């Protein structure tokens, strides 16, 4: 009998202790003592005393230490014992999304939206999942649903503009970015994105107006500093671009591309020695980029070091086979080097390649016709074929003439080789 009383007493004390510890979860949560919360959650009998609010504290504690598996597990355990609620389903969906299981999260949110299709919380999570999956059309559709209810919300207008930008619907994007700024003139990202759009449209002065306004609002924002640097770089304002690139370099959080562009700025500012110092360092970190090799060749040419210039320009050709415009530029540089060193054969070959890769379709046409008249069949065919591959060559009588000559010259070459 005494033994039974002792066991009952210990059980009551144990239950009381567990209950008290569970009641203290809110205190530890308020004080961000997530480690203590997890310790209580791991103790025996704790789950027997859990309330719905406790699940939030414990799952959040696990999430805060990056343990999404246990954050989700604790919710499932509670659901198994007490059944689920919409709040728990949402919490589980949120953690699944943050854990990288977006498809599972999306299924749960879609289930919630079937019961409450206008719930902002559910719509917002659904939009974030679609954004993470780069399903911008679906994300836009969700935001438009919210817009119909809350059209004067600057954040909603910003999101509509953002997704239209991603979908390349620039007119709608501009309209909603402007509406965002009417509703909130301090919305920095709206100013920044307008700058990006106008820069893409090659309207650099307008772009700079928006970017500079964004920087007035957030002078230390390095993302905006980089965008202003890139606009000035594209405009040919190399001194201004260099100053902004230097701010990025000073921040110690900078991409190799920024160092490269800084080197190009010094080259364009007629400081080839400084450019060489930077571009050599860039190339040493990534010798597989044809552009880095090309500009090293250009710098060496400026410094009258022809052999090194020739080496790096040829290296850039071998690395990637760049686009025709780039190749034409490289071969023009090589032709100049060979002209200066009186290497006529190499110069003629470089000029020939320059012509072949030129974007001037009329130049290619005239050269092809010249070789055709001189009965230089192989050369004429080479130029005609290059010309026919140009996307800017109009489908005209000349185009039909070129196609016809290619066919005839191919036949001529075939019979010449018999």
LODOGU-8798 format. One record per residue (C-alpha): x, y, z. Coordinates in nm, 3 decimals, padded with zeros to 5 digits. Example, Ala and Ser with C-alpha at 12.3 -4.5 7.8 and 13.67 -1.06 7.14 Angstrom:
+---------+---------+---------+
|       X |       Y |       Z |
+---------+---------+---------+
|  01.230 | -00.450 |  00.780 |
|  01.367 | -00.106 |  00.714 |
+---------+---------+---------+
This chain:
+---------+---------+---------+
|       X |       Y |       Z |
+---------+---------+---------+
|  00.000 |  00.000 |  00.000 |
|  00.282 |  00.238 |  00.090 |
|  00.451 |  00.153 | -00.239 |
|  00.133 |  00.237 | -00.434 |
|  00.102 |  00.575 | -00.260 |
|  00.467 |  00.653 | -00.339 |
|  00.421 |  00.569 | -00.708 |
|  00.106 |  00.782 | -00.726 |
|  00.290 |  01.071 | -00.560 |
|  00.581 |  01.046 | -00.806 |
|  00.338 |  01.037 | -01.100 |
|  00.160 |  01.352 | -00.974 |
|  00.492 |  01.531 | -00.919 |
|  00.615 |  01.425 | -01.265 |
|  00.294 |  01.545 | -01.429 |
|  00.305 |  01.872 | -01.240 |
|  00.668 |  01.923 | -01.336 |
|  00.597 |  01.858 | -01.705 |
|  00.294 |  02.089 | -01.692 |
|  00.495 |  02.366 | -01.531 |
|  00.772 |  02.337 | -01.784 |
|  00.525 |  02.353 | -02.071 |
|  00.368 |  02.664 | -01.916 |
|  00.713 |  02.824 | -01.917 |
|  00.747 |  02.783 | -02.297 |
|  00.594 |  03.125 | -02.359 |
|  00.847 |  03.287 | -02.125 |
|  01.141 |  03.123 | -02.305 |
|  00.990 |  03.214 | -02.642 |
|  00.956 |  03.582 | -02.549 |
|  01.322 |  03.577 | -02.439 |
|  01.433 |  03.395 | -02.757 |
|  01.573 |  03.107 | -02.551 |
|  01.513 |  02.851 | -02.823 |
|  01.765 |  02.603 | -02.684 |
|  01.567 |  02.574 | -02.359 |
|  01.240 |  02.529 | -02.550 |
|  01.394 |  02.241 | -02.748 |
|  01.521 |  02.081 | -02.425 |
|  01.167 |  02.086 | -02.282 |
|  01.022 |  01.950 | -02.607 |
|  01.263 |  01.656 | -02.594 |
|  01.161 |  01.556 | -02.241 |
|  00.932 |  01.259 | -02.182 |
|  00.559 |  01.334 | -02.134 |
|  00.591 |  01.689 | -02.270 |
|  00.365 |  01.617 | -02.568 |
|  00.083 |  01.507 | -02.338 |
|  00.047 |  01.863 | -02.204 |
|  00.095 |  02.059 | -02.528 |
| -00.157 |  02.323 | -02.628 |
| -00.190 |  02.458 | -02.983 |
|  00.005 |  02.773 | -02.890 |
|  00.289 |  02.555 | -02.758 |
|  00.328 |  02.396 | -03.101 |
|  00.403 |  02.738 | -03.242 |
|  00.674 |  02.801 | -02.982 |
|  00.841 |  02.461 | -03.024 |
|  00.824 |  02.444 | -03.404 |
|  00.953 |  02.803 | -03.429 |
|  01.241 |  02.715 | -03.192 |
|  01.341 |  02.424 | -03.417 |
|  01.311 |  02.645 | -03.727 |
|  01.525 |  02.915 | -03.564 |
|  01.816 |  02.670 | -03.532 |
|  01.765 |  02.548 | -03.889 |
|  01.606 |  02.217 | -03.788 |
|  01.309 |  02.215 | -04.026 |
|  01.270 |  01.836 | -04.001 |
|  01.179 |  01.855 | -03.632 |
|  00.979 |  02.176 | -03.680 |
|  00.754 |  01.987 | -03.923 |
|  00.764 |  01.664 | -03.717 |
|  00.630 |  01.835 | -03.402 |
|  00.333 |  01.972 | -03.597 |
|  00.255 |  01.628 | -03.742 |
|  00.273 |  01.469 | -03.395 |
|  00.020 |  01.719 | -03.260 |
| -00.207 |  01.666 | -03.564 |
| -00.196 |  01.289 | -03.505 |
| -00.307 |  01.329 | -03.142 |
| -00.548 |  01.623 | -03.163 |
| -00.635 |  01.667 | -03.530 |
| -00.532 |  01.952 | -03.759 |
| -00.638 |  02.314 | -03.798 |
| -00.602 |  02.565 | -04.081 |
| -00.336 |  02.748 | -03.878 |
| -00.131 |  02.429 | -03.841 |
| -00.162 |  02.344 | -04.210 |
| -00.042 |  02.694 | -04.296 |
|  00.247 |  02.672 | -04.049 |
|  00.350 |  02.337 | -04.196 |
|  00.329 |  02.480 | -04.549 |
|  00.544 |  02.779 | -04.447 |
|  00.814 |  02.554 | -04.301 |
|  00.805 |  02.315 | -04.599 |
|  00.855 |  02.614 | -04.830 |
|  01.146 |  02.744 | -04.621 |
|  01.290 |  02.390 | -04.612 |
|  01.298 |  02.387 | -04.994 |
|  01.003 |  02.152 | -05.042 |
|  00.799 |  02.403 | -05.242 |
|  00.580 |  02.150 | -05.425 |
|  00.460 |  01.996 | -05.099 |
|  00.404 |  02.343 | -04.955 |
|  00.208 |  02.449 | -05.263 |
| -00.032 |  02.153 | -05.233 |
| -00.112 |  02.251 | -04.874 |
| -00.165 |  02.619 | -04.964 |
| -00.392 |  02.526 | -05.255 |
| -00.595 |  02.316 | -05.013 |
| -00.627 |  02.616 | -04.779 |
| -00.726 |  02.850 | -05.063 |
| -01.011 |  02.615 | -05.152 |
| -01.168 |  02.698 | -04.816 |
| -01.072 |  03.068 | -04.810 |
| -00.976 |  03.199 | -05.155 |
| -00.924 |  03.561 | -05.043 |
| -00.706 |  03.499 | -04.739 |
| -00.409 |  03.737 | -04.780 |
| -00.180 |  03.514 | -04.576 |
| -00.245 |  03.212 | -04.798 |
| -00.226 |  03.414 | -05.120 |
|  00.102 |  03.570 | -05.010 |
|  00.266 |  03.232 | -04.940 |
|  00.135 |  03.095 | -05.270 |
|  00.288 |  03.393 | -05.454 |
|  00.624 |  03.349 | -05.278 |
|  00.634 |  02.981 | -05.375 |
|  00.558 |  03.059 | -05.740 |
|  00.826 |  03.330 | -05.734 |
|  01.084 |  03.084 | -05.594 |
|  00.989 |  02.839 | -05.870 |
|  01.019 |  03.123 | -06.129 |
|  00.658 |  03.069 | -06.232 |
|  00.611 |  03.443 | -06.278 |
|  00.281 |  03.422 | -06.470 |
|  00.118 |  03.231 | -06.183 |
|  00.274 |  03.461 | -05.922 |
|  00.136 |  03.762 | -06.114 |
| -00.208 |  03.600 | -06.123 |
| -00.207 |  03.567 | -05.743 |
| -00.102 |  03.930 | -05.694 |
| -00.372 |  04.053 | -05.934 |
| -00.630 |  03.876 | -05.714 |
| -00.506 |  04.080 | -05.418 |
| -00.493 |  04.398 | -05.631 |
| -00.868 |  04.370 | -05.702 |
| -00.927 |  04.403 | -05.327 |
| -00.643 |  04.641 | -05.238 |
| -00.549 |  04.845 | -05.547 |
| -00.401 |  05.135 | -05.347 |
| -00.140 |  04.924 | -05.172 |
|  00.209 |  05.032 | -05.294 |
|  00.355 |  04.685 | -05.228 |
|  00.089 |  04.515 | -05.443 |
|  00.146 |  04.763 | -05.728 |
|  00.520 |  04.705 | -05.696 |
|  00.475 |  04.329 | -05.720 |
|  00.256 |  04.359 | -06.030 |
|  00.526 |  04.577 | -06.188 |
|  00.802 |  04.338 | -06.079 |
|  00.640 |  04.029 | -06.231 |
|  00.556 |  04.216 | -06.552 |
|  00.923 |  04.310 | -06.574 |
|  01.020 |  03.943 | -06.538 |
|  00.770 |  03.859 | -06.814 |
|  00.909 |  04.144 | -07.032 |
|  00.576 |  04.331 | -07.028 |
|  00.763 |  04.659 | -06.982 |
|  00.475 |  04.899 | -07.052 |
|  00.258 |  04.747 | -06.776 |
|  00.564 |  04.730 | -06.550 |
|  00.637 |  05.102 | -06.597 |
|  00.271 |  05.191 | -06.532 |
|  00.262 |  05.004 | -06.201 |
|  00.608 |  05.117 | -06.086 |
|  00.489 |  05.474 | -06.145 |
|  00.168 |  05.403 | -05.954 |
|  00.379 |  05.261 | -05.670 |
|  00.571 |  05.588 | -05.653 |
|  00.252 |  05.796 | -05.658 |
|  00.136 |  05.597 | -05.355 |
|  00.480 |  05.599 | -05.187 |
|  00.750 |  05.824 | -05.332 |
|  01.013 |  05.668 | -05.102 |
|  00.978 |  05.318 | -05.249 |
|  01.346 |  05.275 | -05.343 |
|  01.313 |  04.951 | -05.541 |
|  01.047 |  05.105 | -05.768 |
|  01.291 |  05.385 | -05.861 |
|  01.567 |  05.126 | -05.909 |
|  01.363 |  04.897 | -06.136 |
|  01.250 |  05.189 | -06.350 |
|  01.618 |  05.271 | -06.394 |
|  01.690 |  04.911 | -06.498 |
|  01.404 |  04.907 | -06.751 |
|  01.505 |  05.235 | -06.916 |
|  01.867 |  05.120 | -06.924 |
|  01.756 |  04.802 | -07.105 |
|  01.567 |  05.025 | -07.350 |
|  01.897 |  05.215 | -07.405 |
|  01.745 |  05.535 | -07.261 |
|  02.042 |  05.590 | -07.034 |
|  01.975 |  05.951 | -06.928 |
|  01.625 |  05.860 | -06.811 |
|  01.767 |  05.550 | -06.642 |
|  02.022 |  05.760 | -06.454 |
|  01.748 |  05.992 | -06.326 |
|  01.566 |  05.700 | -06.164 |
|  01.884 |  05.534 | -06.034 |
|  02.016 |  05.858 | -05.886 |
|  01.682 |  05.915 | -05.711 |
|  01.704 |  05.564 | -05.565 |
|  02.058 |  05.641 | -05.442 |
|  01.938 |  05.966 | -05.284 |
|  01.702 |  05.750 | -05.076 |
|  01.962 |  05.481 | -04.997 |
|  02.314 |  05.625 | -05.051 |
|  02.493 |  05.314 | -04.918 |
|  02.296 |  05.058 | -05.121 |
|  02.570 |  04.883 | -05.322 |
|  02.322 |  04.716 | -05.558 |
|  02.212 |  05.060 | -05.679 |
|  02.573 |  05.184 | -05.690 |
|  02.658 |  04.893 | -05.921 |
|  02.362 |  04.965 | -06.147 |
|  02.463 |  05.331 | -06.180 |
|  02.819 |  05.223 | -06.258 |
|  02.696 |  04.987 | -06.530 |
|  02.476 |  05.255 | -06.691 |
|  02.765 |  05.503 | -06.700 |
|  02.989 |  05.224 | -06.833 |
|  02.745 |  05.156 | -07.119 |
|  02.716 |  05.531 | -07.185 |
|  03.092 |  05.564 | -07.214 |
|  03.119 |  05.781 | -06.902 |
|  03.417 |  05.582 | -06.782 |
|  03.541 |  05.821 | -06.512 |
|  03.204 |  05.818 | -06.334 |
|  03.170 |  05.443 | -06.380 |
|  03.521 |  05.387 | -06.242 |
|  03.441 |  05.587 | -05.928 |
|  03.135 |  05.372 | -05.854 |
|  03.318 |  05.049 | -05.936 |
|  03.587 |  05.156 | -05.689 |
|  03.322 |  05.191 | -05.415 |
|  03.223 |  04.832 | -05.482 |
|  03.586 |  04.717 | -05.474 |
|  03.639 |  04.899 | -05.143 |
|  03.343 |  04.708 | -04.997 |
|  03.539 |  04.382 | -05.042 |
|  03.219 |  04.212 | -05.166 |
|  03.274 |  04.231 | -05.536 |
|  03.253 |  04.008 | -05.843 |
|  03.547 |  03.956 | -06.079 |
|  03.344 |  04.127 | -06.351 |
|  03.363 |  04.453 | -06.154 |
|  03.743 |  04.441 | -06.146 |
|  03.740 |  04.372 | -06.520 |
|  03.516 |  04.670 | -06.597 |
|  03.733 |  04.890 | -06.376 |
|  04.033 |  04.787 | -06.585 |
|  03.844 |  04.870 | -06.906 |
|  03.757 |  05.211 | -06.761 |
|  04.127 |  05.286 | -06.704 |
|  04.202 |  05.171 | -07.060 |
|  03.937 |  05.407 | -07.201 |
|  04.069 |  05.685 | -06.978 |
|  04.409 |  05.640 | -07.148 |
|  04.580 |  05.486 | -06.847 |
|  04.691 |  05.158 | -07.007 |
|  04.952 |  05.076 | -06.741 |
|  04.690 |  05.087 | -06.464 |
|  04.453 |  04.892 | -06.689 |
|  04.721 |  04.628 | -06.746 |
|  04.778 |  04.586 | -06.373 |
|  04.405 |  04.521 | -06.310 |
|  04.334 |  04.311 | -06.620 |
|  04.639 |  04.089 | -06.561 |
|  04.507 |  04.018 | -06.212 |
|  04.159 |  03.944 | -06.351 |
|  04.297 |  03.708 | -06.616 |
|  04.509 |  03.526 | -06.355 |
|  04.187 |  03.449 | -06.163 |
|  03.991 |  03.333 | -06.471 |
|  04.192 |  03.250 | -06.783 |
|  03.893 |  03.078 | -06.949 |
|  03.702 |  03.399 | -07.028 |
|  03.765 |  03.512 | -07.387 |
|  03.673 |  03.872 | -07.302 |
|  03.946 |  03.896 | -07.036 |
|  04.202 |  03.765 | -07.286 |
|  04.080 |  04.001 | -07.559 |
|  04.118 |  04.313 | -07.345 |
|  04.461 |  04.207 | -07.227 |
|  04.556 |  04.189 | -07.595 |
|  04.412 |  04.536 | -07.656 |
|  04.605 |  04.680 | -07.360 |
|  04.932 |  04.525 | -07.473 |
|  04.871 |  04.668 | -07.819 |
|  04.825 |  05.014 | -07.665 |
|  05.153 |  04.963 | -07.480 |
|  05.320 |  04.867 | -07.810 |
|  05.397 |  04.512 | -07.688 |
|  05.289 |  04.349 | -08.015 |
|  05.386 |  03.987 | -07.947 |
|  05.195 |  03.976 | -07.621 |
|  04.902 |  04.153 | -07.785 |
|  04.900 |  03.894 | -08.064 |
|  04.917 |  03.608 | -07.812 |
|  04.619 |  03.722 | -07.603 |
|  04.402 |  03.818 | -07.901 |
|  04.457 |  03.476 | -08.057 |
|  04.395 |  03.322 | -07.715 |
|  04.057 |  03.495 | -07.693 |
|  03.958 |  03.347 | -08.031 |
|  04.055 |  02.996 | -07.923 |
|  03.873 |  03.014 | -07.590 |
|  03.512 |  03.050 | -07.692 |
|  03.461 |  03.139 | -08.055 |
|  03.287 |  03.465 | -07.964 |
|  03.006 |  03.627 | -08.165 |
|  03.083 |  03.775 | -08.507 |
|  03.088 |  04.134 | -08.385 |
|  03.352 |  04.048 | -08.122 |
|  03.555 |  03.840 | -08.368 |
|  03.552 |  04.125 | -08.622 |
|  03.685 |  04.359 | -08.351 |
|  03.961 |  04.111 | -08.253 |
|  04.071 |  04.053 | -08.612 |
|  04.079 |  04.428 | -08.674 |
|  04.318 |  04.459 | -08.374 |
|  04.533 |  04.177 | -08.511 |
|  04.542 |  04.334 | -08.857 |
|  04.672 |  04.656 | -08.700 |
|  04.942 |  04.463 | -08.512 |
|  05.055 |  04.281 | -08.825 |
|  05.052 |  04.607 | -09.025 |
|  05.278 |  04.772 | -08.766 |
|  05.518 |  04.476 | -08.774 |
|  05.509 |  04.449 | -09.157 |
|  05.382 |  04.088 | -09.150 |
|  05.183 |  04.108 | -09.475 |
|  05.066 |  03.744 | -09.495 |
|  04.932 |  03.745 | -09.140 |
|  04.780 |  04.089 | -09.196 |
|  04.597 |  03.968 | -09.511 |
|  04.459 |  03.668 | -09.321 |
|  04.342 |  03.889 | -09.033 |
|  04.176 |  04.132 | -09.275 |
|  04.008 |  03.839 | -09.450 |
|  03.869 |  03.715 | -09.116 |
|  03.764 |  04.069 | -09.024 |
|  03.562 |  04.093 | -09.343 |
|  03.409 |  03.748 | -09.289 |
|  03.285 |  03.837 | -08.942 |
|  03.181 |  04.192 | -09.023 |
|  02.820 |  04.288 | -08.950 |
|  02.817 |  04.503 | -09.266 |
|  02.615 |  04.286 | -09.508 |
|  02.683 |  04.516 | -09.803 |
|  03.059 |  04.487 | -09.746 |
|  03.027 |  04.106 | -09.745 |
|  02.809 |  04.116 | -10.058 |
|  03.052 |  04.335 | -10.249 |
|  03.354 |  04.123 | -10.152 |
|  03.169 |  03.805 | -10.253 |
|  03.078 |  03.958 | -10.590 |
|  03.438 |  04.073 | -10.644 |
|  03.578 |  03.722 | -10.582 |
|  03.300 |  03.575 | -10.795 |
|  03.393 |  03.796 | -11.091 |
|  03.760 |  03.704 | -11.043 |
|  03.659 |  03.335 | -11.059 |
|  03.800 |  03.277 | -10.708 |
|  03.534 |  03.016 | -10.641 |
|  03.628 |  02.909 | -10.284 |
|  03.659 |  03.265 | -10.154 |
|  03.338 |  03.378 | -10.326 |
|  03.149 |  03.079 | -10.181 |
|  03.286 |  03.148 | -09.832 |
|  03.161 |  03.508 | -09.836 |
|  02.825 |  03.420 | -09.993 |
|  02.767 |  03.155 | -09.724 |
|  02.860 |  03.397 | -09.446 |
|  02.622 |  03.650 | -09.595 |
|  02.332 |  03.402 | -09.615 |
|  02.375 |  03.325 | -09.241 |
|  02.338 |  03.688 | -09.136 |
|  02.008 |  03.752 | -08.958 |
|  02.011 |  04.114 | -09.080 |
|  02.031 |  04.014 | -09.447 |
|  01.684 |  04.095 | -09.590 |
|  01.488 |  03.830 | -09.782 |
|  01.506 |  04.019 | -10.111 |
|  01.615 |  03.962 | -10.472 |
|  01.975 |  03.988 | -10.351 |
|  01.906 |  03.709 | -10.100 |
|  01.770 |  03.483 | -10.376 |
|  02.071 |  03.574 | -10.594 |
|  02.311 |  03.477 | -10.313 |
|  02.133 |  03.143 | -10.255 |
|  02.150 |  03.071 | -10.626 |
|  02.521 |  03.159 | -10.650 |
|  02.599 |  02.935 | -10.346 |
|  02.438 |  02.641 | -10.522 |
|  02.617 |  02.708 | -10.853 |
|  02.956 |  02.762 | -10.689 |
|  02.919 |  02.441 | -10.486 |
|  02.858 |  02.253 | -10.810 |
|  03.156 |  02.427 | -10.975 |
|  03.382 |  02.325 | -10.685 |
|  03.253 |  01.969 | -10.701 |
|  03.338 |  01.935 | -11.068 |
|  03.674 |  02.113 | -11.024 |
|  03.771 |  01.843 | -10.775 |
|  03.675 |  01.556 | -11.011 |
+---------+---------+---------+
